Amino acid sequence: MQKLGLLGGGQLGKMLLQAAIDLDIHVKILDPDADAPCAKIAPEFVVGSFQDFDTVYQFGQDCEVITIEIENVNLEALKKLQSEGKKVFPQPEV
């Protein structure tokens, strides 16, 4: 089963998570707020900073696809993950 990594566990993330669960897609969420809307329903929920290179990079290591629901994320970590074959949407250079 492929794993979707989602940076952001807010309301938009919750809507995406619910749709992914309906499609039997495993989702892993990263959010700095332990009480984010996705926290209680996500199969995997990681508390950490979107801006920290190591946090974002390590988060994405076991995900095949990574997407974001928030704009202020560490682009260098996403670029490195993309260069290693991870599918990142939207692409970091956008």
C-alpha distances in whole Angstrom, upper triangle without the diagonal:
4,6,10,13,16,19,21,21,24,25,23,20,20,21,18,16,17,16,12,12,14,12,9,7,7,10,13,16,19,23,26,27,26,27,25,24,20,21,21,18,16,13,14,17,19,23,24,26,25,28,28,26,25,23,21,21,19,17,16,15,12,10,10,12,15,17,20,22,25,27,29,26,26,26,27,24,22,24,23,19,20,22,19,17,15,15,18,19,22,23,25,28,28
4,7,10,13,16,19,19,22,23,21,18,19,19,16,14,16,15,11,12,14,12,10,7,7,9,11,14,17,20,24,25,24,26,24,23,19,20,21,18,15,13,13,16,18,21,22,24,22,25,25,23,22,21,18,18,17,15,13,13,9,7,6,8,11,14,17,19,22,24,25,23,23,23,23,20,18,20,20,16,16,19,16,14,11,11,14,15,18,19,21,24,24
4,6,10,13,15,16,19,20,18,15,16,17,14,12,14,14,10,11,14,12,10,7,5,6,7,10,13,17,20,21,21,22,20,20,16,17,18,16,12,10,10,13,14,18,18,20,19,22,21,20,19,17,15,15,14,11,10,10,7,5,6,7,9,11,14,16,19,21,22,20,20,20,21,18,16,18,18,14,15,18,16,14,11,11,12,14,17,18,19,23,23
4,6,10,12,13,16,17,15,12,13,14,11,10,13,12,9,11,14,12,11,7,6,5,6,8,11,14,18,19,19,20,18,17,14,15,17,15,11,11,10,12,13,16,17,18,16,19,20,19,18,16,14,14,14,11,9,11,9,6,6,5,6,8,10,13,16,18,19,17,18,18,19,16,14,17,17,13,14,17,16,14,10,10,10,11,13,15,16,20,20
4,7,9,11,14,16,14,11,13,14,11,10,14,14,11,13,16,15,14,10,9,6,5,6,8,11,15,16,17,18,16,16,13,14,16,15,11,11,9,10,10,13,13,14,12,16,16,15,15,13,10,11,11,8,6,9,8,6,8,6,4,6,8,11,13,15,16,13,14,15,16,13,11,15,15,12,13,16,15,14,10,10,9,10,13,14,15,18,18
4,6,8,10,12,11,7,10,12,9,9,12,13,11,13,16,16,15,12,11,7,6,5,6,9,12,14,15,16,13,13,10,12,15,13,10,12,10,10,10,12,12,13,11,14,15,15,16,13,10,12,13,9,9,12,12,9,11,9,6,5,5,7,10,12,13,11,13,14,16,14,12,15,16,14,14,18,18,17,13,12,10,10,12,14,14,18,17
4,7,10,12,11,8,11,13,11,11,15,16,14,16,19,19,19,16,14,11,9,6,5,7,10,12,13,15,12,13,11,12,16,15,12,14,12,10,10,10,10,9,7,11,12,13,14,11,8,11,12,9,9,13,14,12,14,11,8,6,5,6,7,9,10,8,10,12,14,12,11,14,15,13,15,18,18,18,14,14,11,11,12,13,13,16,16
4,6,9,8,6,9,11,10,10,14,15,15,16,19,19,20,17,15,12,10,7,6,5,8,9,11,12,9,10,9,10,14,14,12,14,13,10,10,10,10,10,8,12,14,15,16,13,11,15,15,12,13,17,17,15,17,14,11,9,6,5,6,9,10,9,12,14,17,15,14,18,19,17,18,22,22,22,18,17,14,13,14,16,16,19,18
4,7,7,5,6,10,9,9,12,14,13,14,17,18,18,16,15,11,10,6,7,5,9,8,9,9,6,6,5,7,10,10,9,12,11,9,10,10,11,12,11,15,16,18,19,15,14,17,17,14,15,18,18,16,18,16,13,12,9,8,9,13,13,13,16,18,21,19,17,21,22,20,21,25,25,24,20,19,17,16,17,19,19,23,21
4,6,5,6,9,10,10,12,14,15,16,18,20,20,18,17,14,13,10,10,8,10,9,11,10,6,5,6,9,12,12,12,15,15,12,13,13,14,14,13,16,18,21,22,18,17,20,21,17,18,22,22,19,21,19,16,13,11,8,9,12,14,14,18,20,23,21,20,23,25,23,24,27,28,27,23,22,19,18,18,21,20,24,22
4,5,5,6,9,10,11,13,14,15,17,19,20,18,18,15,15,12,13,12,14,13,14,12,8,6,8,11,13,12,13,16,17,15,16,16,17,18,16,20,22,24,25,22,20,23,24,20,21,25,24,21,23,20,18,15,12,9,11,14,16,17,21,22,25,24,22,26,27,25,26,30,30,29,25,23,21,19,19,22,22,25,23
4,5,5,6,9,10,11,12,14,16,17,18,17,17,14,14,12,13,12,15,15,16,15,11,9,9,13,15,14,13,17,17,15,17,17,18,18,16,19,21,23,24,21,19,22,23,19,19,23,22,20,21,17,15,12,10,6,9,12,15,16,19,20,23,22,20,23,25,23,23,27,27,26,22,20,18,15,15,19,19,22,20
4,5,5,6,9,10,10,12,14,15,16,14,14,10,11,8,10,10,13,13,14,13,10,8,7,10,12,11,10,13,13,12,13,14,15,16,14,17,19,21,22,18,16,19,20,16,16,20,19,16,18,15,12,10,8,6,9,13,15,15,18,19,22,20,18,21,23,21,21,25,25,23,20,18,16,14,15,18,18,22,20
4,5,5,6,9,10,10,12,14,15,14,13,11,12,10,12,12,15,14,14,12,9,6,5,9,10,8,9,12,13,12,14,15,17,18,17,21,22,24,24,21,19,22,22,18,19,22,21,18,20,17,15,13,12,10,12,16,18,18,21,22,25,23,21,25,26,24,24,28,28,26,22,21,19,17,18,21,22,25,24
4,5,5,6,9,10,11,13,14,13,14,12,14,12,15,15,18,17,18,16,13,10,9,13,13,11,11,14,16,15,18,19,20,21,19,23,25,26,27,24,21,24,24,21,21,24,22,19,20,17,16,14,13,10,14,17,19,20,23,24,27,25,23,26,27,25,25,29,28,27,23,21,19,17,18,21,22,25,23
4,5,5,6,9,10,11,12,11,12,9,12,11,13,14,18,18,18,17,14,12,10,13,14,12,11,13,14,14,17,18,19,20,18,21,23,24,25,22,19,21,22,18,18,21,19,16,16,14,13,10,10,9,13,16,18,18,21,21,24,22,20,23,24,21,21,25,25,23,19,17,16,14,15,18,20,23,21
4,5,5,6,9,10,10,9,9,7,9,9,12,13,17,16,16,15,13,10,8,11,11,8,7,9,11,11,14,16,18,19,18,22,23,24,24,21,19,21,20,17,17,19,17,15,16,14,13,12,12,11,14,18,20,19,21,22,25,22,20,23,25,21,22,26,25,23,19,18,17,15,17,20,21,25,23
4,5,5,6,9,10,10,11,10,12,12,16,16,20,19,18,17,14,11,9,12,12,9,9,11,13,14,17,19,21,23,22,25,27,27,28,24,22,24,24,20,20,23,21,18,19,17,16,15,15,14,17,21,23,22,25,26,29,26,24,27,28,25,25,29,28,26,23,21,20,18,20,23,25,28,26
4,5,5,6,9,9,11,10,14,14,17,19,22,22,21,20,17,15,12,16,16,12,12,13,16,17,20,22,23,25,23,26,28,28,29,26,23,25,25,21,20,23,21,18,18,16,16,14,15,14,18,21,24,23,26,26,28,26,23,26,28,25,24,28,27,25,21,19,19,17,18,22,24,27,25
4,5,5,6,5,7,7,11,12,16,18,21,21,21,20,18,15,12,15,15,12,10,11,13,15,18,20,22,23,21,25,26,26,26,23,21,22,22,18,17,20,17,14,14,12,13,12,14,14,18,21,23,22,24,24,26,24,21,24,25,22,22,25,24,22,18,16,16,15,17,20,22,25,24
4,5,5,6,7,8,11,13,16,18,22,21,20,20,17,15,12,14,13,10,9,9,12,14,17,20,22,24,23,27,28,28,27,24,22,24,23,19,19,21,18,16,16,15,16,16,17,17,20,23,25,24,26,27,29,26,24,27,28,24,24,28,26,24,21,19,20,19,21,24,25,29,27
4,5,8,10,11,15,16,20,22,25,24,24,23,20,17,15,17,16,13,12,13,16,18,21,24,26,28,26,30,31,31,31,28,26,27,27,23,22,24,21,19,19,17,18,18,19,19,22,26,28,27,29,29,32,29,27,29,30,27,27,30,29,26,23,21,22,20,22,25,27,30,29
4,6,9,11,15,17,20,22,26,26,25,25,22,20,17,19,19,15,14,14,16,19,22,25,26,28,26,30,30,30,30,27,25,26,26,22,21,22,20,17,16,15,17,17,19,19,23,25,28,26,28,28,30,28,25,27,28,25,24,28,26,24,21,19,19,18,21,23,26,29,27
4,6,9,13,15,19,22,25,25,24,24,22,20,16,18,17,14,12,11,14,17,20,23,25,27,26,29,30,29,29,26,24,25,24,21,19,21,17,15,15,15,16,17,19,20,23,26,28,27,28,28,30,27,25,27,28,24,24,27,25,23,20,19,20,19,22,24,26,30,29
4,6,10,13,16,19,23,23,22,22,20,18,15,17,17,13,11,10,12,15,17,21,22,24,22,26,26,26,25,23,20,21,20,17,16,17,14,12,11,11,13,14,16,17,20,23,25,23,25,25,26,23,21,24,24,20,20,23,22,19,16,15,16,16,19,21,23,26,25
4,7,10,14,17,20,21,19,20,18,17,13,14,15,12,9,7,8,11,14,18,19,21,20,24,24,23,22,20,18,19,17,14,14,15,12,10,11,11,12,13,16,17,20,23,24,22,23,23,25,22,20,23,22,19,20,23,21,19,16,15,16,17,19,21,22,26,26
4,6,10,13,17,17,16,17,15,14,10,12,13,10,7,6,7,9,11,14,16,18,17,20,21,21,20,17,15,16,15,12,11,13,11,9,11,10,10,11,12,13,16,19,20,18,20,20,22,19,17,20,21,17,18,21,20,18,15,14,14,15,17,19,20,24,23
4,7,10,14,15,14,15,13,14,10,10,12,11,7,7,5,6,8,11,12,15,14,17,17,17,16,13,12,13,12,9,9,11,9,8,11,10,9,11,12,13,15,18,18,16,17,19,20,17,15,19,19,16,17,20,19,18,14,15,14,15,17,19,19,23,23
4,7,10,11,11,12,10,11,8,8,11,10,7,8,6,5,6,8,10,12,11,15,15,16,16,12,11,13,12,9,10,13,12,11,13,12,10,10,10,10,12,15,15,14,15,17,19,16,15,19,19,16,18,21,20,20,16,16,14,15,16,18,18,22,22
4,7,9,10,12,10,12,9,9,13,13,10,12,9,6,5,6,6,8,8,11,12,13,13,9,8,11,11,7,9,13,13,12,15,14,11,11,10,10,11,13,13,11,12,15,16,14,13,17,17,15,17,20,20,20,16,17,15,15,16,18,17,21,21
4,5,7,9,7,10,9,9,12,13,11,14,11,8,6,5,6,7,7,11,12,14,14,10,10,14,14,11,13,16,17,16,19,17,14,13,11,10,10,13,12,11,13,16,18,15,15,19,20,18,20,23,23,23,20,20,17,17,18,20,18,22,22
4,6,9,8,12,12,11,14,16,14,17,14,10,8,5,5,5,7,10,11,14,14,11,11,15,15,13,15,18,19,19,22,20,17,16,14,13,12,14,12,11,13,17,18,17,17,21,21,20,22,25,25,26,22,23,20,20,21,22,20,24,23
4,5,5,9,10,8,12,14,13,16,14,10,9,6,8,9,11,14,14,18,18,14,15,18,18,15,18,21,21,21,24,22,19,18,15,14,13,16,15,15,17,20,22,20,21,24,25,23,26,29,28,29,25,25,23,23,23,25,23,26,26
4,6,9,9,7,9,12,12,14,12,8,8,6,9,11,13,16,17,19,19,15,16,19,18,15,19,21,21,21,24,23,20,19,17,16,16,19,18,17,19,23,24,22,22,26,26,24,27,30,29,29,26,26,24,24,25,27,26,29,29
4,6,8,6,8,11,12,15,14,10,11,9,12,14,16,19,20,22,22,18,19,22,21,18,21,24,23,23,26,24,22,20,18,16,16,20,19,19,22,25,27,25,25,28,29,27,29,32,31,32,28,28,26,25,26,28,27,30,30
4,6,5,8,10,10,14,13,10,11,9,12,13,14,17,18,21,21,17,17,21,20,17,19,22,22,21,23,21,19,17,15,13,13,16,16,17,19,22,25,22,22,26,27,25,26,30,29,29,25,25,23,22,22,25,24,27,26
4,6,7,8,9,13,13,11,13,13,15,16,16,20,21,24,24,20,20,23,22,19,21,24,23,21,23,21,19,17,15,13,14,18,18,19,22,24,27,25,23,27,28,26,27,31,30,30,26,25,23,22,22,25,25,28,27
4,6,6,6,9,10,8,10,11,14,16,15,19,20,22,22,18,17,20,20,16,18,20,19,18,20,18,16,15,14,12,14,18,18,18,21,23,25,23,21,25,26,23,25,28,28,27,23,22,20,20,21,23,23,27,26
4,6,6,9,8,6,9,9,12,15,16,19,20,22,21,17,17,20,19,15,18,20,19,18,21,20,18,17,16,15,16,20,20,19,21,24,26,23,22,26,27,24,26,29,28,28,24,24,22,22,23,25,25,29,28
4,6,9,9,8,11,12,16,19,19,23,23,25,24,21,21,23,22,18,20,23,21,20,23,22,20,20,19,18,19,23,23,23,25,27,29,26,26,29,30,27,29,32,31,30,26,26,25,25,26,28,28,32,31
4,6,9,9,12,14,17,20,20,24,24,26,25,21,21,23,22,18,20,22,20,18,21,20,19,18,18,17,19,23,24,23,25,27,29,26,25,28,29,26,27,31,29,28,25,24,23,23,24,27,27,31,30
4,5,6,10,12,15,17,17,21,22,23,22,18,17,20,18,15,16,18,16,15,17,16,15,15,15,15,17,21,21,20,22,24,26,23,21,25,25,22,24,27,26,25,21,21,20,20,21,24,24,28,27
4,7,10,13,16,19,19,23,23,23,22,19,18,19,17,14,15,17,14,13,16,16,15,16,17,17,20,23,24,22,23,25,26,23,22,25,25,22,23,27,25,24,20,20,20,21,23,25,25,29,29
4,7,10,13,16,16,20,19,20,18,15,15,16,14,11,12,14,12,11,15,15,14,15,16,16,18,21,21,19,20,22,23,20,19,23,22,19,21,24,22,22,18,19,19,20,22,23,23,27,27
4,7,10,13,13,17,17,18,17,13,13,15,13,10,13,15,13,13,16,16,14,15,14,15,16,19,19,17,18,21,22,19,19,22,22,19,22,25,23,23,19,20,19,20,21,23,22,26,26
4,6,10,11,14,13,15,13,10,10,13,11,8,11,13,13,13,17,16,14,15,14,15,16,18,17,15,16,18,20,16,17,20,20,18,20,23,22,22,19,20,18,20,21,22,21,25,25
4,7,10,12,12,14,13,9,11,14,12,10,13,16,16,16,20,19,16,16,15,15,15,17,16,14,15,18,20,17,18,21,21,19,22,25,24,24,21,22,20,21,22,23,22,25,26
4,7,9,8,11,10,6,8,11,11,9,12,15,16,16,19,19,16,16,14,15,14,15,13,11,12,15,16,14,15,19,18,17,20,22,22,23,20,21,19,20,21,21,19,23,23
4,5,5,9,9,7,7,11,12,10,13,16,18,17,20,19,16,15,13,14,12,13,10,8,9,13,14,12,14,17,17,17,19,21,21,23,20,21,18,19,19,19,17,20,21
4,6,8,10,7,6,10,11,10,12,15,17,16,18,16,13,12,10,11,9,9,7,5,6,9,11,10,11,14,15,14,16,19,19,20,17,18,15,15,15,16,14,17,17
4,6,9,8,8,10,13,12,14,16,19,18,21,19,15,15,12,14,11,10,7,5,5,8,10,9,11,13,14,15,17,19,20,21,19,19,16,17,17,16,13,16,17
4,6,5,6,9,10,11,12,15,17,18,20,19,16,16,15,16,14,14,11,8,6,10,10,8,11,14,13,14,17,18,19,21,18,20,17,19,19,18,15,18,19
4,6,5,6,8,10,11,12,16,16,18,18,15,16,15,17,16,15,12,9,6,8,7,5,9,11,10,11,14,15,15,17,16,17,15,17,18,16,13,16,18
4,6,5,6,8,10,11,14,15,18,18,15,17,17,19,18,18,15,12,9,12,10,7,11,13,11,11,15,16,15,18,16,18,17,19,20,19,16,19,21
4,6,5,6,9,10,13,14,17,16,14,15,14,17,16,16,14,11,9,12,12,9,11,14,13,12,15,17,16,18,16,18,16,18,19,19,16,20,21
4,6,5,6,9,11,11,14,13,10,11,11,14,13,13,12,8,7,9,9,6,7,11,10,9,12,14,14,15,13,14,12,14,15,15,13,16,18
4,5,5,6,10,10,13,13,11,13,14,17,16,16,15,11,9,10,9,5,7,9,8,7,10,12,11,13,11,13,12,15,16,15,13,16,18
4,5,5,8,10,13,14,12,15,15,18,18,19,17,14,12,14,13,9,10,13,11,9,13,14,13,14,12,15,14,17,19,18,17,20,22
4,6,7,8,11,11,10,12,13,15,16,17,16,12,12,13,14,10,10,14,12,10,13,15,14,15,12,14,13,15,17,17,16,19,21
4,6,5,8,8,7,10,12,15,16,17,16,13,12,12,12,9,8,11,10,7,10,12,11,11,8,10,10,12,14,14,14,17,19
4,6,8,10,10,13,15,19,19,20,20,16,15,15,14,10,10,13,10,7,10,12,9,10,8,11,12,15,17,17,16,19,21
4,7,9,10,14,16,19,20,22,22,18,17,18,17,14,13,15,14,10,13,14,12,11,9,12,13,16,18,18,18,22,23
4,6,7,10,13,16,18,19,20,17,16,16,17,13,12,14,13,10,11,14,12,10,7,9,10,12,15,15,16,19,20
4,7,10,14,17,19,20,21,18,18,17,18,15,12,14,14,10,10,13,11,8,5,6,9,11,14,14,16,19,20
4,7,10,14,16,17,19,16,16,15,16,14,11,13,13,10,9,13,12,9,6,5,6,8,11,11,13,16,17
4,7,10,12,14,15,12,13,12,14,11,8,11,12,9,9,13,12,11,7,6,5,6,9,10,11,14,14
4,7,9,11,13,11,12,12,14,13,9,12,14,12,11,15,16,14,11,9,6,5,7,9,10,13,13
4,6,7,9,8,11,11,14,13,10,13,16,14,14,17,18,17,14,12,9,7,8,10,10,13,12
4,7,9,10,13,14,17,16,14,17,19,17,17,21,22,21,17,15,12,10,10,13,13,16,14
4,6,7,11,12,16,15,13,16,19,18,18,21,23,22,19,17,14,12,11,14,13,15,14
4,6,9,10,14,14,12,15,18,17,17,20,22,22,19,17,14,12,10,12,11,13,11
4,7,9,12,12,12,14,17,17,18,20,22,22,20,19,15,14,13,14,11,13,13
4,6,9,9,9,11,13,13,14,17,18,19,16,16,13,13,12,12,10,12,13
4,6,6,7,9,10,11,13,15,16,17,15,16,13,14,13,12,9,12,13
4,5,5,6,9,10,10,12,14,15,14,14,11,12,11,9,6,8,10
4,5,5,6,9,10,10,12,15,13,14,12,14,14,11,8,10,12
4,5,5,6,9,10,11,13,11,13,11,13,14,12,9,12,14
4,5,5,6,9,10,11,9,9,7,10,10,8,6,9,12
4,5,5,6,9,10,9,10,8,11,11,8,6,8,11
4,5,5,6,9,9,11,10,14,14,11,10,12,15
4,5,5,7,5,8,8,12,13,11,10,13,15
4,5,5,5,6,6,10,11,8,8,11,13
4,5,7,9,10,13,14,11,11,12,15
4,6,9,11,14,16,13,13,15,18
4,6,9,13,15,12,13,15,17
4,6,10,12,11,12,14,16
4,7,9,8,10,13,14
4,6,5,7,10,11
3,5,8,10,9
4,6,8,7
4,6,6
4,5
4
